[in-house]
Amino acid sequence: MGSLSLAWVGDGSGVLLVLTTFHVPLFMLRLGQSNLYRSEDYGKTFEDVTHLINHTFIQTEFGIAISPDHSGKVILTGDVSDLGGFKLFRSHDFGLNFEPTDLPFEPLIQMLFNPADCDVLLTLSITLDLWLSEDFGATWRKIHDSVCLVRWGPNNNIFFTTNYNGSCNDKGMLELRRSSDYGRSFKTIATKVYSFVLGGRFVFASIMTGSGTERMIHVSVDGGELWNSAQLPTVNHEQFYSILSANQELVFMHVDDPGDSGVGTVYVSDDRGTVFSKSLERHLYTTTGSDTDFTVVSSLRGVYMTSVLTEDGGVETVITFDQGARWQPLRSPENCDSETSANRAHRCRLHIHSTYSTSLKLNVPMLPLSQANAVGLIIAHGSLGEGESVLMPDVYISDDGGYSWFFALKGPHHYAILDSGGLIVAVEHTNSPVNHIKYSVDEGQCWRSYNFTSEPFHFSGLDSEPGSRSMNLSLWGYRNDYSRWVVITIDLQKVLSRDCAEEDFVQWLSHSDASGPSGPSDGCVLGFRETFLRLRKGAVCYKGKDFQTETEIAPALAPQTIITVTLVTIVREQLRVCGAGGTKGTTAGVLFERDHRAASDQRLSEDPGDRCVGGFQPDRKETDLRRKCISDAQQPNAMPVSSSANTALIVLVVIAILLSQRRHWSLARQKVHLWEEGSLCTDTR
């Protein structure tokens, strides 16, 4: 069996490392050979540098570890088990030299670089011991045992789950611990943990409740010092949570539906990651693995795509342009024959293929592709209608962030974005030898071919320098004899013969409806409008590696159409322990730190993440809610709550407030999604 790993070292350095590995399992042994090649000219020429790693067999699953700070640090993990262990080969100079280091353990996972200091490494051994190095792998020390999962957090923090009985299969009984001093001390920040995830500035932990197999999400924005229970449904042992996307402002969370339905509900959070609004139902997510089509469109703010399961059992692509406030099906492609008959009503319905299609082994060689510096551009495999078109998808392109689509290439292809979107390249996905690539200089409207070899070439994959700014494309595959890997690098600089000038760019208002009248709210999404300078169609020129997207941001008045209905908004406070589960400072339901007031907004509230100014402003009234809070699960006695001068945090929650004779808030379970064990009380003073 053979494999090839290709890695770019640094940013703009031109250094490319290629690792080829051949191994043959033989009884309880694995015989293998690795070769390392290095290029300094973006892959145009390569030098065999296998001697730098002493011809050691490199584990394929560990590959080439590159430091994320672009400093030129490289790590290869060598298997010398026949001599009694494992070695690290470390380079500080972009792979020009390697220094071998014996490991005092057998690694289980690839080395994890600390994003804040790439001299500091973490890894797990096969015995679940946690090891740390502070000198780029030269020396190691064991800092903890029985570790199930470890992640680097911000500010040099290490987060990991552990179980002192040594079993990581006993989920729901794990401890979540944190170290802020590289393993010299530890703090347990949650117990009864099923799993945890870091996303943006959030720490999410799935915590077992007091009701046996049920668990719920808790979230912290301060590294686990204080926790809030998220306003999400609980799940049982047959269900799961999954964070689809997270940044500094919001989180998309999938909550699996009961039963083996393969669907769930997507919720989107506020900026605290605690209050969630229902965003999308019947979201397709078939397993607890990664079989979901949820896609972040990097080329335009607020745009996401995914798939839903329709009532008739079909799969449909839907898209949102406002961070999940509203979802809609894709528009039919511009060049689709819209003349349909009654029995072919879905003839022009476009479905975008992603991870779910690849899990079904469909002929989809690449997932949807977008880049932040190629504004509005999305390339994806798609099928029209139903039936046979799914078996042989074509390539479709959107140049306006998903609002419109057009047919680009027949059949499945591998593709890449170069020169910040000024050039698109594609190679046909076929079992036959290929000798040409296709390229477009007008965002996929027209295509040309370039023959790159005169000999048969069995294509396996392509890659370009990260960031989509390069003009070099590397292809790898085999010749007819299949005896060795071949890498061919194509310099496409000559395709774009001149540098771009100011007159080559035009202003483009994103999220604008070109078919409708222009007005003050045209292009307004989440409170502001963005105008970009984009390359005009037909301008064949080179943007260059230093090209920066120019953006003009202007606030927009809030039209009443972006206002959504809610019954009441509530804020309550929790300063100590309230709620079930194993987190310190946990709140029950929708209780929050430092909030004292409830606000009622006349049935109106803005969409999550909205930054609109002016426009319609509903009347508000606030009520002081200083009271006591009791949780049967962790706090049997009532605790006084001191007042706070902090500004109230507004929580958008769809509920009805009923005050009972026993001074309890009665919360509508179906509307608020508060499946938390224990009581939730308030002093009515």
N, C-alpha and C positions, 0 to 999 in steps of 0.2 A: 504494500500500500504506500502511496506517495502523497505528499501534501506540499503546498507552497505558502509561505507567509511573506508578505511584503509590507514594509513599514517605512514611512518618511520620518527622518530625524531632523528636528528643528523646524523653524519657520523661515522658508526662503533660503535654506542652506544648500539645496540641491542634492543632499545626501539621501540615498535610498539604499536600504538593506533588504536583501532577499534571502530567506532561509528555506532550503529544500530539505525534506525529510523523507526517507524511505525506511519502513520498518516492517518486519515479518514476525507475527506472534508464533512462538514455538514452545508448546507445552506451557511451562510456567516462566519461560524466558521471553524476552522481546529483543530480537536482533534488529539493529537499525544503524542508519548512517545519515549524517547531516552534513550539508554544505552551506557555507555562508558566503554571500557575494555582496560587494559594496560598490556603489556608484557615487561620484561627486558631481556629475553633470546631468542631473535629473533623469538618469536611467539611460542615457545615450550609450555609455560604455560601462562595463562591469569588470571588477577584479575579484578573483577567487581569493578570499581571505580566511578560508577554513582553518589554516594553520594557527590563526590568532586564537582559536578556541580549542586548539590541540586535537582537532578532528573528533571532538566529543559529540555524542548523540544528544541532541537537544529535544526535550519533550515537546511534542506538537501542541498539547493542550496549554502549555505555558507561553509558547510563541515568543515574540520579541516585545519586551516591555520597554516603552519609551516614556521618559519623564514628561509630564504635562506642561512644564514651564519652558519648553523649547531650549533647554540649556545644553542639549547634546548628550544627556545621560541615557545609557542603554544597558539593559540587563537581559542575559540569556541564562536559562536554567538547564544545566547539563546533568544527564543521568549517567552516573558512574557506579551504578549499583553492583556491577561485577567487581568493583574495587572497594565496595563497602559504603557507598553514600552518594551524595549529590554535590554538585559544584555550581557556584555562580560565576558567570563571566561578566565583569563590570567594565563599562567604558564611560569615561568622562569627556571624550573628545570626538563625539559623533561616529563612533565605531572605528576610529583609526587605530586604536589599541584596546586590548582587553586584558583585564587582570583577573586571574582565577582566585576564588575563595571557597574553601571547604565549608559546607553547611553542617551544623551540628544536629540536623533533623532532616526528615524527608518531607518536602513541602506538599501541601494539598491543593493550594491555589496559587495563582500568579502573585508576584510581589505587588503590594499596594503602595503607591507613592503618596506621601502626604502632600496635598495640593499647595499647602502654604510653605513647605520646606521639603524639596525633593531629595534631600539627603536622608530623610527619615522614612523608613520602610516598615510595613507590617506584612505578616503572612501567617497562615495556619499550617500546622503539621498534620500528618495523617493520624496522629493520636489526639488531635483537637487541642493542642497546646498553641497559645498565642505568642508569637515571637516578634521582637522589635529590634531594629537597627537604627542608630543615630549617625552612622558614618557611611552611608550609601552601601550597606551590606558587607563592610569589612569585618565587623564583629556583631554578634547577636546575643540577646538575652531573652530568656523566657519570662514573660510578665504575667501570664495567667494560664490556667488549665481548664479543660472542659468547656471550650468556647465553641458555640454553634455557628454564629454569624458575626462578622466584624465589618465596620465601616468607618472611614475617616469622616469627621464632621468639621464644621468651621472652627477657627481659632485653635487648631492643633488638638481638638478633642477626639477621643477614640470612643466609639459606641460599640457595644457587643452584647450578645445574649449568652448566658451560661446556665448550666444545670449541674449542681454538685453531685447528682447521682450518676453523672457521666453519660446520660442519654439525651441526645438532641431530638429524639423521636417523641419525647414526652412533652409535646407542645401544650402550652397553657400553664405549664409549671416552670417556665424559664424566668430568669431574672435579667433585666436590662440594666447594664452597668456603664459607667462613664469614667474615663480617666482624662484629666486635663494636664498631666505632667509626665506624659510618655510612660505610663504604667507604674509609676512609683507609688501611687495611691489610687483608690477606686471609690466610687460612690454608687450605691444601688439607687436607681431613679425610678424603677417600676418593678413590680412582681406580678406573678400570674400572667406572664407575657406569652402570647402565641407567636407573634412575629413583630418586626418593626421595620420602618422605612424612613430614610432621610430624603427630604425633597425641598429644595430651596432653603428657606430659613426654618422649616418645620421639622419636628420629630414626631412621627406617627407610631403609635404602638397599639396593637390589637390585644386587648386585655380580657381575660375571662371574667364574666360577671358572677354573681352569686347564684345563678340559676343553672348550674351544671355545665352543659355543653355550649351555652351561648357566650358570645364575646362581643365587645364593642370597641370602637376606635376612640383613643384618647390622643390629644395633640398638645404639643408644647412649642412655644416660640422662644424659649430661653434655655434650650439645651437640656430640658428635663427637670428644671428646678420646680416649676409649677405646671400642672396639667389641667386641661379641660376635656370633658367628654364631648365628643363631636356630636352634632345634631344629625345623627345617621341611624338607620335601623340596626339592631343587633343581627348577628348571623349565628347559625349553628355549625356543627362539625361538617356538614355537607356543603356549606356555602363558603364564600371567600370575599375579602375586600381586595381591591387592586387600585393603586394610584396610577392613573393613566398619564398625568402630566402635572408637574408642580414647578412653580417659580416663586419669586419673592412676593407676589401679589395674591395668587389664588391657587387652588388645587382642584383637579378633576378626579373624582373618586368613583369607581365602579363598585356597586354592591350587588352581589349575585342574588338572583331570585331563588325562592325555595324550590326544591326538586331539581331534577336533572333536565332543566329546560334549555340550557345553553345561552340564556339571556339574563340581563340584569338591568339595573337603573343607574344612570350616570348622575352624580350630584356635583355641583360646583360650589366652592367655598367663598367666604369673604376673605379679607386680608389677614384674619387671625387663624384661618384654617379650621374654625370651630362651627360656625353657622353655615349650613349647607342648604342650597336650593335645588329642588329637583330639576334636572336639565333635560334628560332624555330617557324614555322608557324603551323596553325591548331591545336594549343594546346588546349586540352579539358579542359574546365572550364565552367560548366553548369549554375551556378548561382553566385550571388554576395556573397554567403555564403562561404562554404569551400569545395565544391564538385570538387576538383582537385586532381589528383594523384601525384602531384609534391612531390618528396621524396628526402631529403638530405641523402646520404649514409655516415654515420658517420665513417665507418670502413676503408675508403680509400679516400685520398685527391683527390679533383676535380671531384668526381663521383656524378651524380644526375640521377634520373629516373622520368619519367612521362608518360602520355598517350596522343596520338594524335588521331584525327578523320581522318580516311583515306578517299580518294575520293569516295569509294564505300559505305561509311557510317559505316564502322567497326571501332572498337577501338583497337589501337595497342600500346604496350609499347615500348618506346625508351629510350636510355641511353646515357649519355655523360661521357667521362673520362677526359675531359680537360676544365671543368668549362663552358660548353655551347658553345665552339667553333665549335664542330661537334657533331651531334646526329646520332644514328644508332639503328636499331632494335636489340632485344636480340638474341643472338645465340641460336640455338636449343639445348635442353638439351642433355647431353652426352649419356644418356641411352634411347633416343627416337628412335624408329624404323624409320630410314630415308627413307625407301622404300615407295615412294608415287606414286600415279597414277595421271593422268592429272586432274582429277576432285577432288583431295584431295591435292592440292599443298600447302596448309597451315596446313597440318596435324601436323607438328612439330614446328609450330610457337608458342612461349611461350608468354602468356600475364600475367602480374603481377597484382593482384587485390589490390586496395587501396581504398581511400575515395569514389571515384565515385561508386565503386561496393557496398560499404556499404550503400550509399544513395539510391541505387536501391533495398535494402533489400536482396541482395544475401547472400549466406551462407558463409560469410567471417568474422570470429570472431575477427581477429587481422590484423593490418596493417603490412607492411614490417618492420622488426626489424634489426637494426645494432647498434653497440657500438664502440666507439673510441678505447677502449682497447682490443677489439676482432678483430684484424686486418684482413681485407679482408672478414669478415663473414657477409652474408646477409641471412635472413630467411624470406620467403614470401609465400603467397598463390598464386597459378598460375593455368592457364588452357592452355591446348594444343589445337590448332586448333580452331574450332568453335562449336556452338550448345550446345549439352548436357553437355559437359565438364565444361561449365561456371556455371551450376547449382550446381555442386559438385566439387569445386576446391580442388586441392591437395597441399601439402607443398613442395616447392622447395628451394634449398639452393645453394648459391654461396660461395666458399671459396677463391675467388681471386678478390673480389670487383665488381662482376657483369660481368666479361669477359666470364665466363662459368657457367653453371647451371646444376644441377642434381636433379632427383626426390628423395625425402626423405621420405615422409609419405603419405599414402593414405587417402584422405578425409580431411576436415577442422579440425584444431587443435588450441588450445592455446599453446603458446610456450614462453620460456624465455632463456636468455643467462646467465650462471653462471661462476664463476671462470675465468673471462676475456676471455671467449670463450673456455675454457678447458672442459666445460660441457654444453650440450644443453638438456633442458627438454621440454616435450610436454604432453598435456592432450587432449584427443579426444573431439571434440565438438559434443555433442549428447544430445538428450532429455532423454535418458535412464540413469540410475544410473551408475557411474563409481567407480572402486576400485583400479585402477593402473595408474601409470604414465609411460611414456616412456623417456628414456634418452640415450644420445650418448656421448662418450668420444673422438670421432674422427671427430668432426665437421659435423655430420649427415650422415657419410658413413654407419655406423651400429647402430642398436638400440636394447636396452634391456628394459625389463619391471620390475616394482617394485610395488608390492601390498601394498598399504598404509592403507587399512582399510578392515575389514571383514563385515562391515555393509553397506547397500545401502547408497550411497552418491550422491545427485543430484548437480552436479558441476555447479558453476556460474562464477568463475574467479580465476585467480592466480596472485601472485605478489612476487617479491623478492626485497631485499634491493637495493636502487638506486646505479648505478655504475657497476652493473653486476659482482661484485667481491665476493659476498656472496656464500655460499653453502647451504643456507636455502631457501626453497620454501614454500610459504603459499598459500593454497587453501581455498576457501570459497564456501559455498553452504548450502543445507538443507538435513536433514534426511527425511524419508518417510512421517512423519507427517507434514512437512512444518511449524511447529509451531515456530521455532527459527533458527537463523543463526548458522552455525557451521564453525569454522575456524580450519583447520588442517595444521600444519607446519611440513615439512619433512626435516630432516638434512641429506644431501647427502654427508657429509664429508667422510663416510666410502667407498663410491664408488671410490674415489681417495685415495688410501691407503698410498701413500708416497709423499714426497715433490719433486718438480722438481729439477733436477740437470742441470749443464751446458751442458752435453751431450744430454739432451732431446730437445735441441733447434737447429734449422737450420736457415741459412740465406735465406731470401726470398726477391727477387727484385720485388717490386710492379710495376704494369703496364707493366710487361715483357711478351713478346709473346713467350711462351715456345715452340711453334711449329716451330718458325723461328730461323734463325741464330742469335747468340748473337753478339752485336757490341757496339760501343761507344754511339749510340743513343738508344739502347734497354732500355726500361723502362723510357725514358726521357719524362716527362710531364710538360709543363710550365717551362722548363728551368733547372730542376734538377731531379735527381734520388734518390729514397728512398729505402734503404735496411733495412728490419726488421728482428729481431730474433723471429721466430715463433716456436711454439711447433710442433715437427715432428709428422706425422701421426703414430698412434700406441703407442705413449708415454702416458701411463695412469698415470698421476701424478698431484699433487696439486700445482698450481701457487701461491696461497695465496693472502690475501687482500692487501699486500704491493707490489704486482707485478707491475712493470713499464715497459711499452713497450720500448725496446731499438731500436733506429733508427739511421741509418747512412745516412747522406744527402751529396750528391756530385753534383756539377754543371755539366751540360752537354752542349756540343756544340749544337748550334741551327741548325738543318737540315733545308734546304730550304722548306721542305714539310710543315712546320708549318707556313709559311709566307702566308698571305692572301692579296688579291688585293684590293686596294682602289685607287681612281682617284687622289685626292689631300687631304692633311691634312691642316687644317686651324686653326689659333689661333687669337682671337680678344679680346679686352679688354673692361671691363666696370667697372668704379669706382663709378658711381652714379646710379641713377634710370633710367633704360631703359627697357621697356616692359610693357605689360598689366598685370592686376591682382593686388592683394593686398599685395605684399611683398616688404619690403624695401630692396633696393640694388638688386632688381630683374634684371636679364639680359634677353634680348630678344634673342630667338634662341639659338645659342651656344656661347654667349659672356661670358667671364670669367674674374674674378678679377686678376689683376696684370700680364696680358699677353700682350705682345706688338708685337710678331713676328709671322709670318706665315711660316710654313715649308712644303716643297713639297718633298716627299720621293720616287720619281721615281716609283709610283704605288705599293709600297710594304710597309707593316706594320706588326708588330707582333700581335699575338692574345692577347686579353685583359688578363692581369694577368701573361703574360709570363715573366720568369726570365732568359731566355737563355743568355749565354755569348759567345762571339766569333762568329764563323760561318759567314754567309754572312751578310754584312752590306751595305745597299743601300746608294748611295750618297744623300746628303741633301743640300738644299739651303734655306736661311731664308730671309724674307722680312720684313722691319719695317712697322708696320701698325698703327702708331700714327695718330689718327683722332678724329672726333667728332661723337657722337652717338645721334640720335633723336628717341624718341618713341612718336607717336601721342597719345598713350593711357594715359601716365602719365607725359611726359616731352615735352611740346610743343616747347620749345626753345632749340637750340643747346647748348651743354655744352662742354667746352674745357676739354681735357683729358691730364693730366700730364704724363710725361714719367716715366718709372719704370725700375729699375735695376734688378728686379727679373728674374730668369730663365724662359723662355717661357714654358708653359704647352702644350704638343703636343696633339692635338685633332684629333682622327681618324674619319673623316666624309667623306662619299661618296658623292661628289658634283661636279659640273662643275662651274667654275668662269667666269662670263661674265660681263664686265665692260660697263655700258650703258653711254649715253651722259649726263645723269643727275647725274652721279657719284654715282649711287646706285649699291649695290651688288644685282644681281638677283639670287635668290636661287631656285634650282630645288626642288619643294615641294615633289615630289614622292621619291627623293633620300635622302633628308636630314631630312625629317619629321619635318619641321618647320611650324607648324600650329599656329603661333602666330599672333595676331592682331597687327597692328601698323607697322611703317616702320623701316627698318634696313639699316643704311646709313654709309658711310665712307668718310672721307676726303682723296682725292687722292694725297695729297702733298707728 
